[in-house]
Amino acid sequence: MSNEIMFTTISSKGQIVIPSKVRKKLDIKDGNVFAITEKKGLIVLKKLSQKLSQDDVMTLESIDDAWKEIESGKGGKANTAKFFAEFAKW
């Protein structure tokens, strides 16, 4: 499923459906908690354990650091494959 692009729609209540392939891969179930961030039209969701783990905190910090790099002009351009390979590390 990596690098596979899927589409979803938003409901009148502002809800989105996470495709079943993704839900199965990430073991997403009712009541799971997510962190969400948005910047310039890009939305990032991170599934969290019920309590924030050290790995969750590090991931959220790396997302924040990435936004700062982009805003400071340090972020470069990448082809799609390189982008998804880097994104998969998150």
Secondary structure, 3 states (H helix, E strand, C coil): CCCCCCCCCECCCCCECCCHHHHHHHCCCCCCEEEEEEECCEEEEEEECCCCCHHHHHHHHHHHHHHHHHHCCCCCCCCHHHHHHHHHHC
